[in-house]
Amino acid sequence: MTDKDNNNNNNDPPEVSTPREEEAAPAGEQGTGPRTFCRSFCYPFCCCCGSCCQLRILPYGLLRWSLATVATVIALAITLLADGTCYFIKSEVNDPALGLVMGYKIGINRYKDEDGSCEVYQDGTAKDLVYQSVYWEVVRYFCDIGVIILFLFTLLVVTTGLLEYKCAGRTFFAKLAVCMAAMNTLHMASFLVFASDICTGPSSKCFLGDGAFLMMGAIVAWWIAGWLVLHMIPLGQQGSGGDDAHNESLHLPSRWRSLYVEVCGATVVAAAAVNGAIIAAERRD
């Protein structure tokens, strides 16, 4: 190598890192930045980060997904049947003037008219008699809202067969299950129909019908579905550091199970107390 070549090498400008590069490296190492902030701020229901949902086949496992999906779909179907039947309760009204006992089969949205046909609550000849109380309208609103919310929950569970909610975390479905249990309160309120005038009148009484038993079955079905959703854990988050880590990752902390059971119990107690108090007050009046 000649002296000229050495001089050229010595004259090469030194490499200088720009402030942008110096700042970018620590940010990447520390996991900060807009994307990470969005994930932490919106956790666990955020899909605004651009990488929240990833297309993946059965990311939560075939067995867990199948059980949770089948359970939620069945629970939703039973709920729709209970809402749509025209025989939620049976009312018997005694007419002393005629010496007759008139029987009516009434549902939340439909009832059996005098000719035996199921009519929507807005139609038919006896609509003003069977739906004269405001409690029917209140129950109808509660049940409609409950069906819409639980349908969205069911849709979310079904989509987990093809989508992994990456920024949701392993507690996402635990929180979803608790919400499902809490939403059951709206359908428990359907028994407020026993506070309606056609049930609390001095010469009338009501009995549980097919729809009422279906609603009870739907409430239990949602509890079972929520319990199965509670245990949906992403396969990618299962431990790989030995048997202890693997076993620990397969199970949620006991506080989530305890919270779920407590929410289910609290909704039953609250619904029974509120429904019972309102029905008793209407009977006294």
Backbone as CSV, one residue per row, in Angstrom:
resi,resn,N_x,N_y,N_z,CA_x,CA_y,CA_z,C_x,C_y,C_z
1,MET,0.857,-1.183,0.000,0.000,0.000,0.000,0.895,1.235,0.000
2,THR,0.616,2.195,-0.844,1.432,3.403,-1.001,1.062,4.428,0.029
3,ASP,1.946,5.452,0.152,1.669,6.542,1.077,0.440,7.330,0.666
4,LYS,0.205,7.359,-0.637,-0.972,8.090,-1.125,-2.260,7.427,-0.663
5,ASP,-2.238,6.058,-0.703,-3.439,5.343,-0.254,-3.680,5.542,1.226
6,ASN,-2.561,5.573,1.999,-2.717,5.796,3.430,-3.291,7.158,3.721
7,ASN,-2.875,8.143,2.954,-3.392,9.492,3.158,-4.879,9.565,2.842
8,ASN,-5.299,8.842,1.780,-6.728,8.848,1.424,-7.574,8.208,2.519
9,ASN,-7.040,7.100,3.112,-7.793,6.440,4.181,-7.894,7.311,5.410
10,ASN,-6.790,8.048,5.673,-6.815,8.905,6.847,-7.753,10.080,6.686
11,ASN,-8.016,10.451,5.421,-8.883,11.596,5.173,-10.368,11.234,5.128
12,ASP,-10.713,9.934,5.241,-12.128,9.536,5.205,-12.852,10.118,6.400
13,PRO,-14.067,10.671,6.199,-14.802,11.264,7.322,-15.251,10.190,8.300
14,PRO,-15.150,10.458,9.566,-15.587,9.454,10.564,-17.103,9.286,10.538
15,GLU,-17.532,8.056,10.895,-18.964,7.771,10.948,-19.550,8.395,12.198
16,VAL,-20.617,9.165,11.999,-21.259,9.872,13.102,-22.718,9.444,13.159
17,SER,-23.147,8.976,14.305,-24.550,8.581,14.466,-25.399,9.809,14.720
18,THR,-26.502,9.859,14.036,-27.392,11.008,14.171,-28.174,10.908,15.462
19,PRO,-28.660,12.023,15.962,-29.486,11.981,17.188,-30.721,11.125,17.038
20,ARG,-31.286,11.083,15.789,-32.486,10.283,15.575,-32.194,8.808,15.808
21,GLU,-30.986,8.336,15.281,-30.647,6.936,15.453,-30.335,6.614,16.909
22,GLU,-29.677,7.556,17.597,-29.342,7.319,18.991,-30.597,7.237,19.865
23,GLU,-31.617,7.992,19.494,-32.838,7.979,20.285,-33.714,6.778,19.952
24,ALA,-33.615,6.319,18.676,-34.496,5.233,18.258,-34.126,3.920,18.922
25,ALA,-32.797,3.676,19.100,-32.365,2.405,19.662,-32.851,2.196,21.081
26,PRO,-32.643,3.159,21.977,-33.158,2.929,23.338,-34.656,2.764,23.387
27,ALA,-35.362,3.504,22.506,-36.825,3.387,22.520,-37.257,1.992,22.162
28,GLY,-36.579,1.366,21.172,-36.932,0.009,20.793,-36.601,-0.991,21.874
29,GLU,-35.437,-0.735,22.572,-35.049,-1.662,23.614,-35.991,-1.590,24.806
30,GLN,-36.446,-0.397,25.121,-37.295,-0.229,26.292,-38.762,-0.532,26.007
31,GLY,-39.131,-0.726,24.737,-40.508,-1.052,24.405,-41.449,0.114,24.541
32,THR,-40.940,1.337,24.330,-41.810,2.496,24.404,-42.211,2.906,23.007
33,GLY,-42.988,3.956,22.899,-43.429,4.430,21.602,-44.927,4.440,21.513
34,PRO,-45.477,5.015,20.428,-46.938,5.137,20.305,-47.656,3.805,20.316
35,ARG,-47.076,2.776,19.638,-47.772,1.495,19.550,-47.877,0.827,20.922
36,THR,-46.747,0.823,21.649,-46.760,0.210,22.973,-47.655,0.987,23.925
37,PHE,-47.620,2.309,23.829,-48.477,3.117,24.697,-49.943,2.835,24.419
38,CYS,-50.286,2.687,23.126,-51.683,2.421,22.770,-52.122,1.078,23.330
39,ARG,-51.218,0.093,23.237,-51.586,-1.222,23.750,-51.841,-1.190,25.249
40,SER,-50.966,-0.517,25.960,-51.129,-0.468,27.408,-52.314,0.400,27.816
41,PHE,-52.563,1.461,27.076,-53.642,2.381,27.440,-55.004,1.782,27.107
42,CYS,-55.102,1.091,25.977,-56.385,0.556,25.519,-56.619,-0.876,25.986
43,TYR,-55.667,-1.459,26.653,-55.795,-2.846,27.084,-57.051,-3.031,27.940
44,PRO,-57.864,-4.098,27.726,-57.597,-5.177,26.802,-58.493,-5.167,25.580
45,PHE,-59.344,-4.158,25.385,-60.349,-4.189,24.329,-59.960,-3.322,23.146
46,CYS,-58.668,-3.126,22.896,-58.233,-2.170,21.880,-57.927,-2.884,20.584
47,CYS,-58.392,-2.334,19.465,-58.020,-2.825,18.146,-57.527,-1.666,17.296
48,CYS,-57.064,-0.598,17.929,-56.637,0.577,17.185,-55.151,0.545,16.891
49,CYS,-54.432,-0.486,17.347,-52.981,-0.486,17.223,-52.508,-1.017,15.881
50,GLY,-53.379,-1.593,15.108,-52.988,-2.128,13.821,-52.502,-3.557,13.897
51,SER,-52.138,-4.049,15.068,-51.670,-5.425,15.207,-52.416,-6.150,16.312
52,CYS,-53.589,-5.663,16.642,-54.360,-6.302,17.710,-54.884,-7.645,17.253
53,CYS,-55.437,-7.721,16.062,-56.022,-8.946,15.550,-55.116,-9.531,14.472
54,GLN,-54.807,-10.799,14.600,-53.972,-11.487,13.629,-54.713,-12.710,13.120
55,LEU,-54.732,-12.878,11.804,-55.383,-14.033,11.199,-54.590,-15.290,11.529
56,ARG,-55.253,-16.218,12.197,-54.587,-17.446,12.620,-55.647,-18.502,12.864
57,ILE,-55.379,-19.719,12.420,-56.346,-20.798,12.551,-56.283,-21.376,13.961
58,LEU,-57.398,-21.333,14.647,-57.559,-21.910,15.984,-56.418,-21.517,16.921
59,PRO,-56.245,-20.231,17.163,-55.151,-19.800,18.047,-55.349,-20.203,19.503
60,TYR,-56.574,-20.554,19.881,-56.847,-20.910,21.273,-57.071,-22.405,21.453
61,GLY,-56.823,-23.163,20.399,-56.990,-24.601,20.483,-58.372,-25.043,20.030
62,LEU,-58.428,-26.191,19.366,-59.691,-26.684,18.813,-60.695,-27.020,19.911
63,LEU,-60.250,-27.695,20.956,-61.184,-28.136,21.997,-61.788,-26.949,22.735
64,ARG,-60.934,-26.017,23.185,-61.453,-24.867,23.929,-62.383,-24.027,23.061
65,TRP,-61.971,-23.791,21.832,-62.795,-22.964,20.941,-64.123,-23.652,20.646
66,SER,-64.088,-24.958,20.380,-65.318,-25.686,20.045,-66.296,-25.675,21.215
67,LEU,-65.802,-25.953,22.419,-66.685,-25.986,23.585,-67.295,-24.612,23.859
68,ALA,-66.462,-23.573,23.819,-66.966,-22.226,24.100,-67.943,-21.768,23.023
69,THR,-67.645,-22.069,21.765,-68.514,-21.640,20.668,-69.859,-22.350,20.720
70,VAL,-69.830,-23.664,20.870,-71.083,-24.429,20.926,-71.928,-23.983,22.116
71,ALA,-71.294,-23.758,23.253,-72.037,-23.360,24.453,-72.681,-21.990,24.286
72,THR,-71.947,-21.026,23.731,-72.520,-19.688,23.558,-73.624,-19.681,22.505
73,VAL,-73.448,-20.437,21.434,-74.488,-20.493,20.397,-75.757,-21.135,20.952
74,ILE,-75.612,-22.216,21.715,-76.780,-22.865,22.319,-77.469,-21.925,23.305
75,ALA,-76.683,-21.240,24.126,-77.270,-20.301,25.091,-78.025,-19.185,24.382
76,LEU,-77.450,-18.669,23.292,-78.133,-17.617,22.535,-79.418,-18.140,21.902
77,ALA,-79.392,-19.367,21.376,-80.586,-19.947,20.754,-81.703,-20.133,21.782
78,ILE,-81.365,-20.618,22.973,-82.387,-20.791,24.013,-82.962,-19.442,24.428
79,THR,-82.101,-18.434,24.505,-82.577,-17.091,24.861,-83.553,-16.558,23.828
80,LEU,-83.235,-16.753,22.559,-84.133,-16.289,21.495,-85.467,-17.030,21.539
81,LEU,-85.431,-18.324,21.834,-86.682,-19.081,21.956,-87.524,-18.562,23.119
82,ALA,-86.880,-18.276,24.231,-87.616,-17.762,25.394,-88.222,-16.397,25.100
83,ASP,-87.478,-15.556,24.382,-87.999,-14.232,24.039,-89.124,-14.302,23.013
84,GLY,-89.066,-15.283,22.121,-90.013,-15.323,21.016,-91.257,-16.150,21.246
85,THR,-91.283,-16.947,22.312,-92.453,-17.782,22.543,-93.661,-16.937,22.941
86,CYS,-94.842,-17.453,22.646,-96.062,-16.747,23.044,-96.662,-17.364,24.313
87,TYR,-95.853,-18.134,25.034,-96.336,-18.771,26.262,-95.257,-18.660,27.339
88,PHE,-94.982,-17.433,27.769,-94.027,-17.219,28.858,-94.702,-17.446,30.207
89,ILE,-95.923,-16.955,30.335,-96.720,-17.185,31.540,-98.139,-17.545,31.126
90,LYS,-98.877,-18.127,32.059,-100.299,-18.379,31.876,-101.055,-17.608,32.937
91,SER,-102.006,-16.807,32.491,-102.792,-15.989,33.406,-104.231,-16.485,33.429
92,GLU,-104.781,-16.563,34.627,-106.189,-16.921,34.804,-106.901,-15.758,35.475
93,VAL,-107.911,-15.224,34.800,-108.665,-14.074,35.302,-110.092,-14.529,35.583
94,ASN,-110.533,-14.367,36.812,-111.878,-14.775,37.219,-112.848,-13.623,36.991
95,ASP,-113.897,-13.895,36.241,-114.934,-12.894,35.975,-116.190,-13.288,36.757
96,PRO,-116.408,-12.686,37.935,-117.577,-13.087,38.748,-118.896,-12.813,38.050
97,ALA,-118.970,-11.779,37.238,-120.231,-11.435,36.581,-120.675,-12.537,35.632
98,LEU,-119.710,-13.093,34.921,-120.036,-14.154,33.969,-119.852,-15.543,34.558
99,GLY,-119.221,-15.598,35.714,-118.966,-16.904,36.313,-117.970,-17.716,35.521
100,LEU,-117.035,-17.052,34.857,-116.050,-17.718,34.011,-114.637,-17.384,34.475
101,VAL,-113.730,-18.278,34.176,-112.301,-18.047,34.392,-111.639,-17.999,33.023
102,MET,-111.160,-16.825,32.655,-110.528,-16.629,31.349,-109.035,-16.920,31.463
103,GLY,-108.551,-17.769,30.594,-107.137,-18.117,30.586,-106.412,-17.476,29.411
104,TYR,-105.238,-16.937,29.677,-104.432,-16.284,28.637,-102.999,-16.818,28.708
105,LYS,-102.455,-17.112,27.558,-101.047,-17.471,27.443,-100.314,-16.281,26.837
106,ILE,-99.350,-15.755,27.590,-98.727,-14.485,27.215,-97.212,-14.664,27.171
107,GLY,-96.614,-14.135,26.113,-95.164,-14.102,25.994,-94.651,-12.678,26.056
108,ILE,-93.337,-12.540,26.029,-92.739,-11.211,26.128,-93.068,-10.373,24.904
109,ASN,-93.007,-10.972,23.739,-93.262,-10.239,22.501,-94.502,-10.719,21.759
110,ARG,-95.029,-11.881,22.147,-96.218,-12.421,21.477,-97.132,-13.066,22.513
111,TYR,-98.386,-13.229,22.145,-99.356,-13.877,23.033,-100.359,-14.647,22.188
112,LYS,-101.089,-15.545,22.826,-102.126,-16.304,22.134,-103.438,-15.549,22.220
113,ASP,-103.962,-15.208,21.068,-105.216,-14.464,21.015,-106.388,-15.408,21.284
114,GLU,-107.587,-14.831,21.283,-108.782,-15.614,21.603,-109.026,-16.734,20.599
115,ASP,-108.569,-16.559,19.374,-108.756,-17.611,18.376,-107.635,-18.646,18.408
116,GLY,-106.696,-18.515,19.342,-105.624,-19.494,19.494,-104.377,-19.214,18.691
117,SER,-104.371,-18.149,17.911,-103.198,-17.816,17.104,-102.236,-16.938,17.897
118,CYS,-100.951,-17.068,17.599,-99.942,-16.237,18.252,-99.876,-14.884,17.556
119,GLU,-100.094,-13.829,18.301,-100.090,-12.477,17.760,-98.962,-11.665,18.396
120,VAL,-98.414,-10.747,17.608,-97.416,-9.825,18.136,-98.086,-8.901,19.142
121,TYR,-97.318,-8.434,20.113,-97.895,-7.632,21.206,-98.611,-6.377,20.717
122,GLN,-98.345,-5.940,19.487,-98.997,-4.749,18.944,-100.304,-5.069,18.226
123,ASP,-100.583,-6.354,18.004,-101.768,-6.747,17.242,-102.676,-7.631,18.100
124,GLY,-103.810,-8.009,17.514,-104.735,-8.908,18.186,-105.824,-8.178,18.946
125,THR,-106.848,-8.930,19.327,-108.006,-8.332,19.990,-107.805,-8.148,21.494
126,ALA,-106.907,-8.931,22.096,-106.735,-8.869,23.555,-105.448,-8.160,23.966
127,LYS,-104.815,-7.454,23.046,-103.519,-6.837,23.367,-103.640,-5.811,24.493
128,ASP,-104.730,-5.049,24.510,-104.881,-4.015,25.542,-105.127,-4.622,26.917
129,LEU,-105.629,-5.827,26.955,-105.879,-6.490,28.231,-104.610,-7.122,28.791
130,VAL,-103.884,-7.845,27.954,-102.739,-8.604,28.461,-101.490,-7.740,28.614
131,TYR,-101.376,-6.677,27.817,-100.170,-5.841,27.865,-100.456,-4.439,28.401
132,GLN,-101.407,-4.314,29.296,-101.768,-2.980,29.770,-100.771,-2.430,30.789
133,SER,-99.946,-3.281,31.363,-98.997,-2.837,32.383,-97.680,-2.404,31.745
134,VAL,-97.009,-1.440,32.370,-95.733,-0.929,31.879,-94.620,-1.951,32.058
135,TYR,-94.817,-2.918,32.931,-93.758,-3.896,33.175,-93.454,-4.735,31.940
136,TRP,-94.440,-4.968,31.105,-94.187,-5.708,29.874,-93.231,-4.944,28.969
137,GLU,-93.421,-3.650,28.878,-92.536,-2.834,28.045,-91.124,-2.788,28.620
138,VAL,-91.019,-2.678,29.935,-89.699,-2.665,30.579,-88.974,-3.983,30.329
139,VAL,-89.671,-5.085,30.520,-89.072,-6.399,30.296,-88.656,-6.559,28.842
140,ARG,-89.480,-6.059,27.939,-89.159,-6.165,26.512,-87.868,-5.422,26.184
141,TYR,-87.699,-4.233,26.733,-86.472,-3.463,26.500,-85.261,-4.184,27.094
142,PHE,-85.388,-4.668,28.305,-84.270,-5.361,28.947,-83.845,-6.579,28.133
143,CYS,-84.817,-7.369,27.711,-84.496,-8.587,26.970,-83.897,-8.275,25.604
144,ASP,-84.406,-7.261,24.931,-83.851,-6.893,23.624,-82.405,-6.423,23.756
145,ILE,-82.135,-5.599,24.755,-80.764,-5.128,24.974,-79.856,-6.305,25.330
146,GLY,-80.352,-7.201,26.181,-79.559,-8.364,26.552,-79.240,-9.254,25.372
147,VAL,-80.209,-9.468,24.485,-79.979,-10.304,23.309,-78.933,-9.673,22.393
148,ILE,-79.011,-8.374,22.189,-78.048,-7.697,21.314,-76.629,-7.814,21.872
149,ILE,-76.464,-7.539,23.158,-75.127,-7.594,23.764,-74.585,-9.021,23.757
150,LEU,-75.407,-9.986,24.124,-74.945,-11.366,24.156,-74.700,-11.905,22.755
151,PHE,-75.419,-11.396,21.757,-75.130,-11.774,20.372,-73.738,-11.292,19.967
152,LEU,-73.378,-10.074,20.364,-72.039,-9.556,20.065,-70.972,-10.384,20.778
153,PHE,-71.239,-10.781,22.014,-70.296,-11.640,22.731,-70.136,-12.979,22.009
154,THR,-71.257,-13.546,21.558,-71.200,-14.812,20.831,-70.410,-14.666,19.542
155,LEU,-70.643,-13.580,18.821,-69.905,-13.330,17.585,-68.414,-13.213,17.857
156,LEU,-68.055,-12.577,18.955,-66.645,-12.432,19.315,-66.019,-13.792,19.592
157,VAL,-66.734,-14.651,20.296,-66.205,-15.983,20.586,-66.064,-16.798,19.307
158,VAL,-67.039,-16.712,18.413,-66.982,-17.470,17.163,-65.786,-17.043,16.320
159,THR,-65.511,-15.747,16.264,-64.412,-15.253,15.427,-63.047,-15.671,15.947
160,THR,-62.950,-16.110,17.194,-61.647,-16.539,17.705,-61.173,-17.828,17.059
161,GLY,-62.023,-18.458,16.252,-61.557,-19.606,15.491,-60.613,-19.216,14.373
162,LEU,-60.654,-17.950,13.957,-59.797,-17.473,12.870,-58.959,-16.269,13.254
163,LEU,-59.217,-15.678,14.405,-58.503,-14.467,14.810,-57.904,-14.646,16.195
164,GLU,-56.697,-14.133,16.342,-56.070,-14.066,17.657,-55.996,-12.606,18.073
165,TYR,-56.588,-12.294,19.202,-56.581,-10.927,19.705,-55.292,-10.732,20.503
166,LYS,-54.249,-10.249,19.811,-52.899,-10.253,20.369,-52.746,-9.281,21.531
167,CYS,-53.308,-8.093,21.400,-53.102,-7.105,22.458,-54.135,-7.252,23.567
168,ALA,-54.964,-8.303,23.477,-55.992,-8.491,24.500,-55.431,-9.097,25.773
169,GLY,-54.425,-9.955,25.628,-53.882,-10.587,26.818,-54.697,-11.798,27.231
170,ARG,-54.140,-12.580,28.131,-54.778,-13.838,28.526,-55.980,-13.607,29.428
171,THR,-56.127,-12.413,29.990,-57.288,-12.139,30.841,-58.458,-11.557,30.058
172,PHE,-58.302,-11.402,28.758,-59.377,-10.819,27.943,-60.650,-11.639,28.063
173,PHE,-60.527,-12.956,27.893,-61.710,-13.808,27.918,-62.224,-14.005,29.338
174,ALA,-61.356,-13.857,30.319,-61.842,-13.886,31.700,-62.762,-12.702,31.959
175,LYS,-62.364,-11.536,31.476,-63.204,-10.347,31.636,-64.475,-10.462,30.796
176,LEU,-64.353,-11.059,29.615,-65.535,-11.265,28.779,-66.525,-12.197,29.469
177,ALA,-66.029,-13.245,30.097,-66.906,-14.184,30.796,-67.631,-13.511,31.954
178,VAL,-66.934,-12.665,32.686,-67.566,-11.939,33.791,-68.660,-11.018,33.261
179,CYS,-68.404,-10.375,32.121,-69.428,-9.514,31.510,-70.637,-10.325,31.064
180,MET,-70.403,-11.516,30.523,-71.510,-12.378,30.120,-72.373,-12.750,31.319
181,ALA,-71.728,-13.053,32.435,-72.490,-13.390,33.644,-73.285,-12.190,34.138
182,ALA,-72.685,-11.005,34.046,-73.387,-9.800,34.501,-74.581,-9.482,33.606
183,MET,-74.447,-9.725,32.294,-75.538,-9.438,31.366,-76.745,-10.337,31.601
184,ASN,-76.535,-11.450,32.289,-77.660,-12.329,32.612,-78.716,-11.629,33.453
185,THR,-78.304,-10.567,34.145,-79.254,-9.831,34.984,-80.407,-9.284,34.158
186,LEU,-80.124,-8.881,32.922,-81.175,-8.325,32.064,-82.254,-9.362,31.780
187,HIS,-81.851,-10.618,31.610,-82.851,-11.650,31.343,-83.516,-12.138,32.623
188,MET,-82.825,-12.044,33.735,-83.489,-12.359,35.003,-84.612,-11.373,35.295
189,ALA,-84.468,-10.164,34.766,-85.512,-9.156,34.966,-86.789,-9.484,34.206
190,SER,-86.750,-10.491,33.323,-87.954,-10.851,32.567,-89.082,-11.329,33.480
191,PHE,-88.742,-11.797,34.682,-89.780,-12.285,35.592,-90.524,-11.146,36.277
192,LEU,-90.171,-9.915,35.926,-90.967,-8.773,36.388,-92.370,-8.779,35.793
193,VAL,-92.601,-9.606,34.780,-93.949,-9.674,34.197,-94.971,-10.141,35.232
194,PHE,-94.508,-10.813,36.288,-95.437,-11.245,37.334,-95.918,-10.075,38.182
195,ALA,-95.340,-8.895,37.963,-95.824,-7.688,38.638,-96.846,-6.935,37.797
196,SER,-97.166,-7.441,36.605,-98.131,-6.764,35.734,-99.543,-6.896,36.289
197,ASP,-100.424,-6.069,35.771,-101.799,-6.021,36.285,-102.542,-7.336,36.098
198,ILE,-102.246,-8.019,35.018,-102.975,-9.252,34.739,-102.551,-10.383,35.678
199,CYS,-101.471,-10.175,36.429,-101.014,-11.176,37.398,-101.283,-10.765,38.841
200,THR,-101.375,-9.470,39.092,-101.518,-8.983,40.473,-102.921,-8.495,40.797
201,GLY,-103.852,-8.635,39.859,-105.220,-8.205,40.109,-105.886,-9.041,41.192
202,PRO,-106.962,-8.523,41.806,-107.634,-9.248,42.902,-108.269,-10.555,42.454
203,SER,-108.606,-10.659,41.187,-109.263,-11.874,40.701,-108.432,-12.575,39.631
204,SER,-107.119,-12.415,39.686,-106.255,-13.025,38.676,-105.022,-13.628,39.330
205,LYS,-104.446,-14.589,38.664,-103.201,-15.211,39.110,-102.456,-15.746,37.892
206,CYS,-101.139,-15.873,38.041,-100.294,-16.273,36.917,-99.434,-17.471,37.298
207,PHE,-99.062,-18.240,36.275,-98.229,-19.424,36.449,-97.098,-19.385,35.424
208,LEU,-96.021,-20.079,35.750,-94.896,-20.168,34.823,-95.299,-20.961,33.590
209,GLY,-94.874,-20.469,32.428,-95.123,-21.160,31.175,-93.838,-21.711,30.577
210,ASP,-93.940,-22.223,29.354,-92.769,-22.798,28.689,-91.655,-21.770,28.529
211,GLY,-92.027,-20.540,28.190,-91.020,-19.504,27.992,-90.250,-19.180,29.258
212,ALA,-90.925,-19.212,30.404,-90.248,-18.938,31.674,-89.221,-20.019,31.985
213,PHE,-89.581,-21.278,31.735,-88.620,-22.359,31.964,-87.470,-22.291,30.962
214,LEU,-87.774,-21.895,29.726,-86.706,-21.698,28.745,-85.758,-20.586,29.179
215,MET,-86.313,-19.524,29.754,-85.463,-18.424,30.214,-84.556,-18.882,31.353
216,MET,-85.091,-19.693,32.257,-84.241,-20.244,33.318,-83.120,-21.095,32.723
217,GLY,-83.470,-21.902,31.714,-82.447,-22.707,31.056,-81.415,-21.859,30.342
218,ALA,-81.865,-20.743,29.750,-80.931,-19.846,29.071,-79.955,-19.219,30.055
219,ILE,-80.443,-18.841,31.224,-79.566,-18.246,32.242,-78.491,-19.238,32.667
220,VAL,-78.890,-20.490,32.905,-77.914,-21.518,33.275,-76.952,-21.782,32.121
221,ALA,-77.477,-21.798,30.893,-76.622,-22.033,29.724,-75.574,-20.941,29.566
222,TRP,-75.926,-19.695,29.864,-74.951,-18.604,29.791,-73.903,-18.737,30.879
223,TRP,-74.280,-19.242,32.033,-73.273,-19.495,33.082,-72.257,-20.533,32.611
224,ILE,-72.755,-21.604,32.004,-71.855,-22.651,31.504,-70.975,-22.104,30.386
225,ALA,-71.582,-21.354,29.466,-70.807,-20.776,28.365,-69.738,-19.827,28.889
226,GLY,-70.101,-18.997,29.862,-69.127,-18.077,30.436,-67.981,-18.807,31.110
227,TRP,-68.267,-19.918,31.776,-67.211,-20.690,32.436,-66.233,-21.258,31.407
228,LEU,-66.751,-21.702,30.260,-65.879,-22.219,29.203,-65.081,-21.100,28.545
229,VAL,-65.702,-19.952,28.339,-64.982,-18.805,27.782,-63.894,-18.345,28.744
230,LEU,-64.160,-18.465,30.022,-63.201,-18.041,31.048,-61.856,-18.736,30.892
231,HIS,-61.855,-19.965,30.381,-60.633,-20.760,30.313,-60.010,-20.768,28.919
232,MET,-60.423,-19.863,28.056,-59.772,-19.749,26.746,-58.460,-18.985,26.909
233,ILE,-57.326,-19.677,26.669,-55.999,-19.088,26.803,-55.279,-19.247,25.474
234,PRO,-54.670,-18.184,24.938,-53.938,-18.301,23.672,-52.842,-19.350,23.764
235,LEU,-52.733,-20.191,22.719,-51.709,-21.225,22.714,-50.316,-20.623,22.746
236,GLY,-50.149,-19.462,22.130,-48.845,-18.818,22.101,-48.409,-18.314,23.445
237,GLN,-49.321,-18.241,24.415,-48.974,-17.758,25.742,-48.828,-18.889,26.744
238,GLN,-48.853,-20.138,26.265,-48.627,-21.245,27.167,-47.135,-21.375,27.443
239,GLY,-46.809,-21.742,28.648,-45.417,-21.738,29.075,-44.584,-22.788,28.375
240,SER,-43.304,-22.507,28.185,-42.379,-23.450,27.583,-41.138,-23.613,28.450
241,GLY,-41.130,-23.112,29.659,-39.971,-23.166,30.526,-40.061,-24.267,31.551
242,GLY,-40.521,-25.445,31.177,-40.600,-26.544,32.128,-42.030,-26.846,32.494
243,ASP,-42.184,-27.940,33.245,-43.524,-28.387,33.602,-44.252,-27.379,34.466
244,ASP,-43.547,-26.740,35.412,-44.203,-25.790,36.299,-44.741,-24.602,35.529
245,ALA,-43.922,-24.056,34.621,-44.374,-22.912,33.837,-45.514,-23.307,32.921
246,HIS,-45.418,-24.525,32.361,-46.471,-24.978,31.455,-47.786,-25.150,32.203
247,ASN,-47.741,-25.804,33.350,-48.964,-26.023,34.120,-49.551,-24.716,34.612
248,GLU,-48.684,-23.784,35.006,-49.179,-22.505,35.499,-49.860,-21.721,34.393
249,SER,-49.340,-21.820,33.160,-49.908,-21.046,32.061,-51.234,-21.609,31.598
250,LEU,-51.486,-22.888,31.892,-52.726,-23.503,31.443,-53.910,-23.143,32.331
251,HIS,-53.655,-22.504,33.447,-54.724,-22.212,34.392,-54.711,-20.736,34.746
252,LEU,-55.888,-20.173,34.807,-56.004,-18.789,35.233,-55.819,-18.693,36.739
253,PRO,-55.442,-17.532,37.221,-55.395,-17.344,38.678,-56.766,-17.611,39.291
254,SER,-56.749,-18.135,40.493,-58.005,-18.521,41.144,-58.919,-17.328,41.382
255,ARG,-58.354,-16.119,41.408,-59.201,-14.946,41.671,-60.212,-14.734,40.553
256,TRP,-59.875,-15.131,39.320,-60.831,-14.965,38.226,-61.980,-15.950,38.364
257,ARG,-61.676,-17.177,38.760,-62.755,-18.140,38.999,-63.641,-17.676,40.152
258,SER,-63.001,-17.206,41.193,-63.773,-16.725,42.344,-64.638,-15.534,41.965
259,LEU,-64.066,-14.617,41.176,-64.831,-13.446,40.750,-66.011,-13.854,39.888
260,TYR,-65.806,-14.814,38.997,-66.894,-15.259,38.123,-68.027,-15.862,38.944
261,VAL,-67.681,-16.725,39.888,-68.708,-17.347,40.732,-69.425,-16.288,41.565
262,GLU,-68.675,-15.328,42.074,-69.285,-14.266,42.877,-70.242,-13.416,42.045
263,VAL,-69.868,-13.116,40.797,-70.749,-12.324,39.931,-72.023,-13.104,39.629
264,CYS,-71.891,-14.388,39.324,-73.084,-15.203,39.061,-74.008,-15.226,40.273
265,GLY,-73.434,-15.426,41.443,-74.252,-15.443,42.650,-74.871,-14.097,42.958
266,ALA,-74.097,-13.027,42.745,-74.610,-11.685,43.042,-75.765,-11.312,42.123
267,THR,-75.683,-11.706,40.848,-76.771,-11.389,39.921,-78.056,-12.107,40.311
268,VAL,-77.931,-13.345,40.768,-79.124,-14.090,41.195,-79.759,-13.429,42.413
269,VAL,-78.932,-13.099,43.396,-79.453,-12.478,44.617,-80.085,-11.124,44.311
270,ALA,-79.397,-10.319,43.490,-79.914,-8.989,43.167,-81.219,-9.076,42.387
271,ALA,-81.260,-9.962,41.379,-82.473,-10.095,40.576,-83.633,-10.617,41.415
272,ALA,-83.367,-11.606,42.268,-84.433,-12.150,43.114,-84.955,-11.098,44.087
273,ALA,-84.046,-10.309,44.648,-84.464,-9.287,45.610,-85.288,-8.196,44.939
274,VAL,-84.817,-7.712,43.791,-85.526,-6.630,43.100,-86.863,-7.121,42.567
275,ASN,-86.850,-8.263,41.880,-88.103,-8.801,41.346,-89.108,-9.080,42.461
276,GLY,-88.633,-9.716,43.533,-89.536,-10.035,44.635,-90.122,-8.804,45.291
277,ALA,-89.295,-7.776,45.475,-89.785,-6.551,46.117,-90.829,-5.852,45.253
278,ILE,-90.576,-5.779,43.949,-91.518,-5.097,43.055,-92.830,-5.868,42.958
279,ILE,-92.743,-7.190,42.819,-93.964,-7.997,42.713,-94.777,-7.912,44.003
280,ALA,-94.098,-7.974,45.144,-94.807,-7.875,46.427,-95.477,-6.518,46.589
281,ALA,-94.791,-5.464,46.153,-95.376,-4.123,46.252,-96.610,-3.992,45.370
282,GLU,-96.561,-4.560,44.172,-97.720,-4.489,43.277,-98.893,-5.298,43.822
283,ARG,-98.621,-6.401,44.460,-99.712,-7.205,45.024,-100.382,-6.490,46.195
284,ARG,-99.593,-5.765,46.974,-100.188,-5.018,48.093,-101.091,-3.895,47.600
285,ASP,-100.698,-3.293,46.481,-101.519,-2.209,45.938,-102.823,-2.750,45.368
